[in-house]
Amino acid sequence: MTQHHLAIVADAPGGPEVLQTAQVPTPEPGPGQLLIKVAAAGVNFIETYERTGIYNVPFPFTPGAEASGTITAVGEGVVDFAVGQRVATAEGRATYAEYALLDAHTALPVPDGVSDEAAAALPLQGMTAHYLINSTYRVAPGQTVLTHAGAGGVGLLLIQLLKERGARVLTTVSSPEKAALARAAGADEVLSYDGVAEAVRELTDGTGVDVVYDGVGKDTFEGSLASLRTRGMLVLFGGASGQVPPFDLQRLNAGGSLFVTRPKLRDYLLNATERRWRSGELFAAVAAGTLDVRIGARYPLAEAATAHADLQARKTTGKLLLIP
Ligand SMILES: NC(=O)c1ccc[n+]([C@@H]2O[C@H](COP(=O)([O-])OP(=O)(O)OC[C@H]3O[C@@H](n4cnc5c(N)ncnc54)[C@H](OP(=O)(O)O)[C@@H]3O)[C@@H](O)[C@H]2O)c1
């Protein structure tokens, strides 16, 4: 008899309410795949873009790219993993569920000393923070950086990694509670979104920052450009406030020979070496206690809709987890 398990399924694009629970058949792992029993699934902003149809996904749709769990079955040809082993991933599919299939090459072994929750919380936002500061723009000690949404999932990790690097970190947040969290993570200056470019000029003797990491998008894009030093780089990595509309390249000329890039995690996990480098450094830092992964909220799997609503309403801090 086919086994079934609980999963979140959206039948059509829409608001958070389209995220409903359903019993779905538990799949067998195919060649090169693993089946895991999900311990915790990470909620990420991208899943709100997928749910609403901003990013194209096939419906019915089960969201989720991130999870930690224990392997319950391995497919043909898998030699690096065994049943019973703890793994995590940032590149899964349909992880808002009690069981999920992974391609074995995307599975990250979870070291002792890293909890299931930290292992679910770190891969996607952590490897994003890692590639942003190491590979998209290699931040050097002493440089000044502006990063938006400093109390968010990516934001809190970015601040800590940037301080570890020896950078000066300016960040934006929307409330005093979020400001306190960003400061505790190490931010040197916590700003409000209004008048950010003017505040940045004041704090940098009129020079501007070397790089801006902007995951807020539509509402912050202009202020981010206006905060850069001559030849500075704007790294636009998301659109929590909406997507940035097409813009005039002459703006880069006028701003002082600026650079803009729009990266995504998949392009910075091109092979096993990149995956191992990024996840290895992050898990080691967590196990050593030098990187704090703040779990801002845990929701029962069935309350995925509430998690999405809270994330989009800017009510959350740090990482959101779904617990099956
Ligand atoms: N390109 C990539 O590889 C990649 C990978 C991971 C994540 N991302 C992007 O990184 C960004 C952050 O992701 P996350 O999962 O860590 O989320 P998050 O930062 O925890 O949540 C988004 C935050 O954005 C801020 N925000 C500002 N304006 C907003 C608005 N109008 N609506 C909602 N939020 C607004 C809020 O903080 P305040 O209340 O403090 O303003 C909110 O808490 C997202 O844009 C996501 O798509 C990109």
The ligand as an ORCA input file, in Angstrom:
! r2SCAN-3c Opt
* xyz 0 1
  N      19.343     36.257     -4.565
  C      19.535     35.318     -3.653
  O      20.386     34.436     -3.825
  C      18.718     35.336     -2.407
  C      18.799     34.294     -1.488
  C      18.087     34.412     -0.278
  C      17.278     35.501     -0.045
  N      17.194     36.461     -1.009
  C      16.382     37.675     -0.802
  O      16.855     38.301      0.362
  C      15.815     39.064      0.924
  C      15.709     38.723      2.389
  O      15.250     37.384      2.506
  P      14.934     36.744      3.917
  O      14.344     35.424      3.649
  O      16.121     36.852      4.797
  O      13.777     37.700      4.453
  P      13.827     38.697      5.682
  O      14.937     39.669      5.458
  O      13.809     37.932      6.931
  O      12.434     39.426      5.528
  C      12.298     40.507      4.659
  C      12.556     41.833      5.378
  O      12.598     42.857      4.394
  C      12.232     44.059      4.989
  N      11.275     44.781      4.144
  C      11.429     46.050      3.716
  N      10.384     46.427      3.002
  C       9.515     45.399      2.981
  C       8.223     45.228      2.419
  N       7.600     46.191      1.729
  N       7.609     44.035      2.598
  C       8.198     43.050      3.288
  N       9.431     43.170      3.847
  C      10.086     44.349      3.700
  C      11.603     43.718      6.354
  O      12.511     44.130      7.369
  P      12.261     45.591      8.044
  O      10.903     45.500      8.678
  O      13.351     45.775      9.010
  O      12.305     46.559      6.908
  C      11.449     42.225      6.321
  O      11.551     41.654      7.592
  C      14.560     38.748      0.125
  O      14.384     39.734     -0.853
  C      14.920     37.447     -0.557
  O      14.220     37.251     -1.743
  C      17.883     36.396     -2.176
*
